Every structure is written in C-alpha cells, then in structure tokens.
Amino acid sequence: MEIKLKSLRSVVIQQNKDFILFRWFVNRRRKKLMAAPFPSEWEDIIRRNVGHYCMLNDVERSQLRALIQVFISEKDWVGAGELILTDEIRVTISAHACLLLLGLPHNYYHNVQTIIVYPSTVFPPPRRLGFFEVALAPVEFSKPIIGQAFQQGPVVIIWDEALRSGRNPESGHNIIYHEFAHKLDMLDGAADGMPPLKDRVEYRDWIKTCSREYLRLQRDTENGKETFLNAYGATNEAEFFAVATEQFFDQPRQMIKNAPDLYRVLKEYYRQDPISRVRQNNCTI
C-alpha cells in the first residue's frame, strides 16, 4: 500500500510539473503575440465593422487589440457553406467576442476551440423520425439558424448577420455578443443564464434582479405587450442573459430607462459601463 501511495504521489507531482510547464509555454507564446505590432489593416476592419470600438478609450483599445491577437491565433476557424475565411471575418468576430472580456478575469474563452462561420442563414435538415416513432402530427419545418453555441462544442456564426449587426449597433441585436455570452454562461458547466460570479452577494443580487426581469419579459411577451428587450429572451434564462448582453452593449440608454437594476448587475458582472462611453462620445445608441 505504501509503495502504491508513493507511486500515486509521484504521478501527481509529475502531472503538476507538466501543467506548470505547459502554462509557462502558453503564457510565453501569448506575450509574444501581444507584443507583435497590430496590423493596420486589422485596425481599419475594427473601425469599420465594430460600432462600439470608437467609444473605447486608448487603454481599452490597446487591451482589446491584444486580446484579438491571442484569440485569433488560438482558435480553429472553419469556413462552411463554401465561405472563404478572410481577415475581415476573423477580426470582426474576434473583436466583438473579446470586447465582452475587457473587464473580466478570463482565459480567452477556454471552452471555445472552434468557430464555424457560414456566409448566410442556415436551415438545418428536418429531424428524421426514429425507427419506432410514429408521426402523430405534421413534422415541423426547421427553424433558420443565425448563430449557435454548443455546451461542449463550437460556436457557429452567420457572417452576413454578424457584419450587419456589428455595423449597426443601434439595432440592439448582435449575434456575436449573443453566442459568446452563452459561452460565458457555460463556463460553470450549465447554460442557465447565470455565469460564474464573484461571491454570494453578487449571486443573490443576480438571481433577484434577473429573475424579476425575466418573468416580466415572459409576462409581457405572452400578453402581446411591446418589450424593450427582444422577446426571444423570454425563451429561457440562458437566452435572457444572451439577449440582455446584446442590449447592454448596444442599447444601454434603453436598458437604463426600462430596467436600471438589470443594467446595474450586468455592469457589475462585465465590469464595463457602456452608458458612460455613450455619453462621453455623444452617441445616439
């Protein structure tokens, strides 16, 4: 027994050494990426396609550029539907995804390895009936997909939708924010509309505030009442968080006006204050 315990301890020690060495190489590589000059072409792409970029201060822009350099390098990019991937596609998606990380402790979305990009809306094939299944009602048509985030899988982005929403933040809809908010939500292993938070106080505040606003959105949607949040957020708690994230960054004035407490908890979570950026830059969003 003593020999087995010693052997086990030696294995654990070696694994720890291997992990430390791996982290050292990763951090060294990331520092090199961040130290490299940021391509001027990439800067032009961000200014053209990321409406929020103009509102960042110099420090935030520098931080975002560094995040982008690491993010682009570490993720696997796949063009689907005959889409040819370009720097514009990679940089635009990366900039929006990394903007969410500006104030967060993070590991560059370690739960995202692959990003699949389609040129336009995808209609998945209808589900086939199982061998022993009998259709008791007409088979529903597949719903169009403009983005998806899988718990243990890739993020799917539709490029034309991503480009349109990135250039028009006043719409309050951004599919990149939406899908990567899902991946932040999933960091604790569950897509439940509550990402990992700092402490019990923040958890209690989150549950109280978000539950109240989620139920309000559900109630207003069911009653056909116009809502300040996209009605899709009433689908479930995970979609509520993703939809709220979109508006937090793209329509902070409306959120402050209609749900100030929701804005506050998102501000505390993301550690960013979009409304102050809007006011300082005299923006209309």
C-alpha angles and dihedrals in degrees: 000000000000091000091051091050092050090049091050092049091051091051092050092048091050092048090052091050091049091050093049090049091048092050090049092055092045093050092045091052092047092051090054091050092050092046093055117099113268108241113249089221089060091050090054090051093052093048090049100044108026110069094188094057096080090060096058120098122237094267092050092048091051091049092048092050090053091050091050093053092055095039095052092048098047101046128078110236120205126186111209133186091036091301114155109216116232135181088256091060096045095044095045094050093042093050094054094043093048093046087071089057098053095104100023131095100240151153099224094273094305087188090064116076102152133037115195116198125196122191095232144352115325126215109201118217114265116265113262119230116251119250092259096036123109120202107237093173136023112288110254119242116247115263118236116258122219094166143350138190119199124207094228099015149051135315115245118208129184106219103209091050092046092050094047095050094043092055093044108046091161087076089072091223124107119163093196093055088045098053096040090048085059090054090051088050090051095054091096091051099261134082095218104130094261118096121197108293135196104252147336093281091057092045092052092047091047094050094047096046101037094044091053094048093043092053090046090053091048092049094047092046093050090050093049092245119154110254132202090221122061108269089231086077088071090067093088141320094275092055090045091059092046093048092045089052090055093054094040090064101031105034107023093150092060092046093049089050098045105028113014093167091053089051089050096053092046090048090052092047099046092034089222132111111208094175091062089052091050093051095045091051097040090236123169098220 
